Amino acid sequence: MKGGFYGLRGKELSLITIALMCTTFFIWAWEKTPLLTSLMPPQTRWELSPDILVSKPLPSLVSPESPIFVGKNVSQVAEKVIVNNQEELPLNVAAPTSSAQRSNQMSVINNNSVTTTDQNIEIHTSVSEEKAKDKQIQKAETVVRAQGPSSPREFDGENKKLLEQVSKEVEVAMVAPVSSPRTSSPVKGKDDRNLTTLTENQACNYAKGKWVPDNNRPLYSGYDCKQWLSGSWACRLTQRTDFAYEKLRWQPKNCQMEEFEGSKFLKKMQDKTLAFVGDSLGRQQFQSLMCMITGGKERHDVIDVGQEYGLAQARGDTRPSGWVYRFLSTNTTILYYWSSSLCDVEPINKTNQNTHYAMHLDRPPAFLRQYLHKFDVLVLNTGHHWNRGKLKANKWIMHIGGVPNTNRKLAMIWQAKDFTIHSCINWVNSQLPKHPGLKAFYRTISPRHFVGGDWNTGGSCDKTTPMSVGKEVLQDESSDASAAGAAKGTGVKLLDITALSQLRDEGHISRFSFSARSGVQDCLHWCLPGVPDTWNEILFTQI
């Protein structure tokens, strides 16, 4: 073998050594020199503006049932958020850079709760804002076009204003800043490894839940409460022999109702007046409450003060237009006023006994306008008198703006009913600033349970086992969409009893009514004690 290293001569070794040193120096200089670094390809980074980081539900847009999963590589797949109006908005989510983060980090929005990643990891989420707003505005236009005369806004010429308002709400919701999990908020968290669950404090939805047996029921005796309870509604005094319907209690989901006690109610309502204004189901709720407060026992410290409200029974009337009782011990007044249509009704010709009556769909009852200032709690309802038979029998003629209605769409009974509910609630809402202590409620419709026909065509409801067995109300929205829509956005609260009452088909008076003819059953009104007691328990909790 010739001299040198592996046959290489000294000159060649020197050149190789110099080349290696130059290469090493060049690489070092490339990394350290800013000018050279700027020429390198950019590293992959996931950075978005902090004002669009998502760490909790977007205000007013995300439905409580809509899960949002963050942490998957969604650069190729977009998740979707279901908003309240059932439209879908795409959510473009940027994934964390590490595979461990991609597999372990998840944010879930469910029932107003948020599940997010460990605070040491930021999840960057962007929203296609413009596209989402366009969809919402298109939806708002569709709603306004389809709203029809059932809304007072059509007669006020406010469709354009409504559309602008909806569009503005959408825009505000899309750009509203949302807090990071690190910021202080009324949200409670529970750490579990790298997963933090946040649950917002919120009011209980008493309409969700189930009926459960309770041997401590009923809250009063149907035999004894004769001072306040109509005999036709006291099923203990009829030929009915099964009373299992009295032993059920409503249990809201994930919360407890305040236990009702007559003394607690009177103390809460000391020096106050509670008024029920509505149809015969409102009267049942009124009588139920009187029995609940007194425990069904006769009370001599309760006086009739109907004359203070012009509710003395006139000669020839089968019953007064309402009842008013005052508990002297606490100066608590409980009132019921009969208004089956919840609008103003007045004779067209006051001098003619056979005159027809104008039902002013756009005016609240005159009684309500006259005495609203004296009420501290108001409960409104209407519903079952809105049919052609009732209008014809009562000689009612629908009026708008003081003149007979000529709008064909509004002439439809259900449209007229919805319009009246909106009109009355809007009026009460407009009065709330004048009466800051007033708490107003609209009670949703009480369901009928006729099977095989209507009340006069052989319909029946004579089961003794309720359909509620094994069933639970889980829906977030009210079954009475008309009432819910009218109350939404106002200071009038919804007393939502429709779905929970729907499960109690065995609680009606059925064939045991005193006045029932053969083949005629009452599947509208309830036995007392019974389901209306629960309505008052929920009202008591919400006052």
Solvent accessible surface area in square Angstrom, and as a share of the most:
residue,aa,sasa,rsa
1,M,208,0.93
2,K,170,0.72
3,G,67,0.64
4,G,51,0.49
5,F,122,0.51
6,Y,179,0.68
7,G,45,0.43
8,L,61,0.30
9,R,177,0.65
10,G,51,0.49
11,K,160,0.68
12,E,78,0.35
13,L,58,0.29
14,S,58,0.37
15,L,110,0.55
16,I,86,0.44
17,T,69,0.40
18,I,97,0.49
19,A,56,0.44
20,L,117,0.58
21,M,127,0.56
22,C,78,0.47
23,T,74,0.43
24,T,92,0.53
25,F,134,0.56
26,F,117,0.49
27,I,103,0.52
28,W,146,0.51
29,A,18,0.14
30,W,74,0.26
31,E,107,0.48
32,K,135,0.57
33,T,48,0.28
34,P,111,0.69
35,L,131,0.65
36,L,43,0.21
37,T,62,0.36
38,S,83,0.53
39,L,122,0.61
40,M,68,0.30
41,P,109,0.68
42,P,131,0.82
43,Q,148,0.66
44,T,111,0.64
45,R,168,0.61
46,W,86,0.30
47,E,113,0.51
48,L,66,0.33
49,S,56,0.36
50,P,106,0.67
51,D,89,0.46
52,I,47,0.24
53,L,36,0.18
54,V,22,0.12
55,S,12,0.08
56,K,63,0.27
57,P,22,0.14
58,L,19,0.09
59,P,56,0.35
60,S,84,0.54
61,L,9,0.04
62,V,17,0.10
63,S,13,0.08
64,P,37,0.23
65,E,96,0.43
66,S,3,0.02
67,P,60,0.37
68,I,6,0.03
69,F,77,0.32
70,V,7,0.04
71,G,1,0.01
72,K,110,0.46
73,N,79,0.41
74,V,9,0.05
75,S,72,0.47
76,Q,164,0.73
77,V,96,0.55
78,A,46,0.36
79,E,30,0.14
80,K,118,0.50
81,V,5,0.03
82,I,59,0.30
83,V,2,0.01
84,N,80,0.41
85,N,46,0.24
86,Q,138,0.61
87,E,54,0.24
88,E,71,0.32
89,L,8,0.04
90,P,25,0.16
91,L,6,0.03
92,N,70,0.36
93,V,4,0.02
94,A,16,0.13
95,A,3,0.02
96,P,13,0.08
97,T,80,0.46
98,S,41,0.27
99,S,73,0.47
100,A,60,0.46
101,Q,49,0.22
102,R,86,0.31
103,S,90,0.58
104,N,93,0.48
105,Q,11,0.05
106,M,73,0.32
107,S,11,0.07
108,V,23,0.13
109,I,4,0.02
110,N,67,0.34
111,N,83,0.43
112,N,54,0.28
113,S,22,0.14
114,V,3,0.02
115,T,19,0.11
116,T,7,0.04
117,T,3,0.02
118,D,36,0.19
119,Q,95,0.42
120,N,135,0.69
121,I,42,0.21
122,E,85,0.38
123,I,19,0.10
124,H,37,0.16
125,T,0,0.00
126,S,28,0.18
127,V,21,0.12
128,S,27,0.17
129,E,43,0.19
130,E,118,0.53
131,K,112,0.47
132,A,0,0.00
133,K,26,0.11
134,D,75,0.39
135,K,67,0.28
136,Q,10,0.04
137,I,58,0.29
138,Q,112,0.50
139,K,55,0.23
140,A,5,0.04
141,E,59,0.26
142,T,63,0.36
143,V,73,0.42
144,V,17,0.10
145,R,172,0.63
146,A,83,0.64
147,Q,43,0.19
148,G,17,0.16
149,P,1,0.00
150,S,18,0.12
151,S,2,0.01
152,P,17,0.11
153,R,89,0.33
154,E,69,0.31
155,F,75,0.31
156,D,93,0.48
157,G,65,0.63
158,E,61,0.27
159,N,57,0.29
160,K,150,0.63
161,K,131,0.56
162,L,21,0.10
163,L,42,0.21
164,E,97,0.44
165,Q,95,0.42
166,V,45,0.26
167,S,23,0.15
168,K,137,0.58
169,E,96,0.43
170,V,8,0.05
171,E,87,0.39
172,V,82,0.47
173,A,3,0.03
174,M,9,0.04
175,V,80,0.46
176,A,24,0.18
177,P,113,0.71
178,V,21,0.12
179,S,35,0.23
180,S,41,0.27
181,P,45,0.28
182,R,132,0.48
183,T,69,0.40
184,S,114,0.74
185,S,49,0.32
186,P,107,0.68
187,V,35,0.20
188,K,139,0.59
189,G,52,0.50
190,K,156,0.66
191,D,113,0.58
192,D,87,0.45
193,R,230,0.84
194,N,79,0.41
195,L,59,0.29
196,T,15,0.09
197,T,57,0.33
198,L,27,0.13
199,T,73,0.42
200,E,57,0.25
201,N,100,0.51
202,Q,114,0.50
203,A,95,0.73
204,C,35,0.21
205,N,60,0.31
206,Y,37,0.14
207,A,12,0.09
208,K,33,0.14
209,G,1,0.01
210,K,90,0.38
211,W,21,0.07
212,V,28,0.16
213,P,111,0.70
214,D,23,0.12
215,N,138,0.71
216,N,130,0.66
217,R,31,0.11
218,P,39,0.24
219,L,54,0.27
220,Y,10,0.04
221,S,36,0.23
222,G,3,0.03
223,Y,105,0.40
224,D,70,0.36
225,C,2,0.01
226,K,140,0.59
227,Q,72,0.32
228,W,20,0.07
229,L,12,0.06
230,S,25,0.16
231,G,34,0.33
232,S,46,0.30
233,W,20,0.07
234,A,1,0.01
235,C,0,0.00
236,R,65,0.24
237,L,71,0.35
238,T,19,0.11
239,Q,161,0.71
240,R,12,0.04
241,T,123,0.71
242,D,39,0.20
243,F,39,0.16
244,A,65,0.50
245,Y,7,0.03
246,E,9,0.04
247,K,78,0.33
248,L,34,0.17
249,R,67,0.25
250,W,1,0.00
251,Q,34,0.15
252,P,3,0.02
253,K,81,0.34
254,N,142,0.73
255,C,33,0.20
256,Q,140,0.62
257,M,30,0.13
258,E,67,0.30
259,E,126,0.57
260,F,15,0.06
261,E,77,0.35
262,G,14,0.14
263,S,82,0.53
264,K,71,0.30
265,F,1,0.00
266,L,11,0.06
267,K,153,0.65
268,K,67,0.29
269,M,1,0.00
270,Q,89,0.40
271,D,93,0.48
272,K,82,0.35
273,T,13,0.07
274,L,0,0.00
275,A,0,0.00
276,F,2,0.01
277,V,1,0.00
278,G,0,0.00
279,D,2,0.01
280,S,17,0.11
281,L,2,0.01
282,G,3,0.03
283,R,35,0.13
284,Q,0,0.00
285,Q,1,0.00
286,F,6,0.03
287,Q,9,0.04
288,S,0,0.00
289,L,1,0.01
290,M,1,0.00
291,C,0,0.00
292,M,8,0.03
293,I,9,0.04
294,T,11,0.06
295,G,29,0.28
296,G,1,0.01
297,K,120,0.51
298,E,117,0.52
299,R,62,0.23
300,H,163,0.73
301,D,45,0.23
302,V,15,0.08
303,I,70,0.36
304,D,98,0.51
305,V,14,0.08
306,G,6,0.06
307,Q,154,0.68
308,E,82,0.37
309,Y,5,0.02
310,G,61,0.59
311,L,12,0.06
312,A,61,0.47
313,Q,100,0.44
314,A,57,0.45
315,R,246,0.90
316,G,76,0.73
317,D,70,0.36
318,T,131,0.76
319,R,123,0.45
320,P,18,0.11
321,S,58,0.37
322,G,1,0.01
323,W,51,0.18
324,V,0,0.00
325,Y,38,0.15
326,R,42,0.15
327,F,0,0.00
328,L,98,0.49
329,S,75,0.49
330,T,25,0.14
331,N,71,0.37
332,T,0,0.00
333,T,3,0.02
334,I,0,0.00
335,L,0,0.00
336,Y,1,0.00
337,Y,41,0.16
338,W,90,0.32
339,S,11,0.07
340,S,6,0.04
341,S,3,0.02
342,L,0,0.00
343,C,4,0.03
344,D,10,0.05
345,V,52,0.30
346,E,64,0.29
347,P,43,0.27
348,I,94,0.47
349,N,68,0.35
350,K,164,0.69
351,T,129,0.75
352,N,67,0.34
353,Q,182,0.81
354,N,108,0.55
355,T,11,0.06
356,H,86,0.39
357,Y,74,0.28
358,A,5,0.04
359,M,0,0.00
360,H,5,0.02
361,L,1,0.00
362,D,51,0.26
363,R,85,0.31
364,P,7,0.04
365,P,5,0.03
366,A,47,0.37
367,F,15,0.06
368,L,0,0.00
369,R,103,0.38
370,Q,110,0.49
371,Y,29,0.11
372,L,5,0.02
373,H,118,0.52
374,K,73,0.31
375,F,8,0.03
376,D,38,0.20
377,V,3,0.01
378,L,0,0.00
379,V,4,0.02
380,L,0,0.00
381,N,5,0.03
382,T,4,0.02
383,G,7,0.07
384,H,36,0.16
385,H,24,0.11
386,W,18,0.06
387,N,58,0.30
388,R,137,0.50
389,G,48,0.46
390,K,79,0.34
391,L,12,0.06
392,K,172,0.73
393,A,81,0.62
394,N,54,0.27
395,K,76,0.32
396,W,38,0.13
397,I,68,0.35
398,M,20,0.09
399,H,13,0.06
400,I,28,0.14
401,G,61,0.59
402,G,34,0.33
403,V,93,0.54
404,P,78,0.49
405,N,32,0.16
406,T,129,0.75
407,N,46,0.24
408,R,214,0.78
409,K,121,0.51
410,L,0,0.00
411,A,35,0.27
412,M,87,0.39
413,I,25,0.13
414,W,136,0.48
415,Q,17,0.07
416,A,0,0.00
417,K,36,0.15
418,D,18,0.09
419,F,5,0.02
420,T,1,0.01
421,I,4,0.02
422,H,30,0.13
423,S,14,0.09
424,C,2,0.01
425,I,0,0.00
426,N,60,0.31
427,W,56,0.20
428,V,0,0.00
429,N,49,0.25
430,S,60,0.39
431,Q,27,0.12
432,L,30,0.15
433,P,108,0.68
434,K,136,0.58
435,H,45,0.20
436,P,126,0.79
437,G,59,0.56
438,L,15,0.07
439,K,87,0.37
440,A,2,0.02
441,F,0,0.00
442,Y,1,0.01
443,R,3,0.01
444,T,0,0.00
445,I,48,0.24
446,S,0,0.00
447,P,11,0.07
448,R,95,0.34
449,H,11,0.05
450,F,37,0.15
451,V,101,0.58
452,G,74,0.71
453,G,33,0.32
454,D,52,0.27
455,W,122,0.43
456,N,84,0.43
457,T,91,0.53
458,G,47,0.45
459,G,1,0.01
460,S,30,0.19
461,C,11,0.07
462,D,67,0.35
463,K,132,0.56
464,T,75,0.44
465,T,87,0.51
466,P,21,0.13
467,M,69,0.31
468,S,6,0.04
469,V,104,0.60
470,G,87,0.83
471,K,106,0.45
472,E,71,0.32
473,V,13,0.08
474,L,99,0.49
475,Q,81,0.36
476,D,51,0.26
477,E,132,0.59
478,S,18,0.11
479,S,63,0.40
480,D,16,0.08
481,A,79,0.61
482,S,25,0.16
483,A,0,0.00
484,A,24,0.18
485,G,41,0.40
486,A,4,0.03
487,A,9,0.07
488,K,161,0.68
489,G,82,0.79
490,T,36,0.21
491,G,40,0.39
492,V,4,0.02
493,K,101,0.43
494,L,44,0.22
495,L,0,0.00
496,D,26,0.13
497,I,0,0.00
498,T,11,0.07
499,A,13,0.10
500,L,1,0.00
501,S,0,0.00
502,Q,73,0.32
503,L,19,0.10
504,R,3,0.01
505,D,12,0.06
506,E,3,0.01
507,G,1,0.01
508,H,0,0.00
509,I,2,0.01
510,S,3,0.02
511,R,127,0.46
512,F,35,0.15
513,S,22,0.14
514,F,124,0.52
515,S,98,0.63
516,A,35,0.27
517,R,160,0.58
518,S,117,0.75
519,G,56,0.54
520,V,29,0.17
521,Q,24,0.11
522,D,30,0.15
523,C,0,0.00
524,L,30,0.15
525,H,34,0.15
526,W,0,0.00
527,C,0,0.00
528,L,0,0.00
529,P,1,0.01
530,G,13,0.12
531,V,2,0.01
532,P,0,0.00
533,D,9,0.05
534,T,5,0.03
535,W,0,0.00
536,N,1,0.00
537,E,6,0.03
538,I,3,0.01
539,L,1,0.01
540,F,1,0.00
541,T,28,0.16
542,Q,51,0.23
543,I,28,0.14
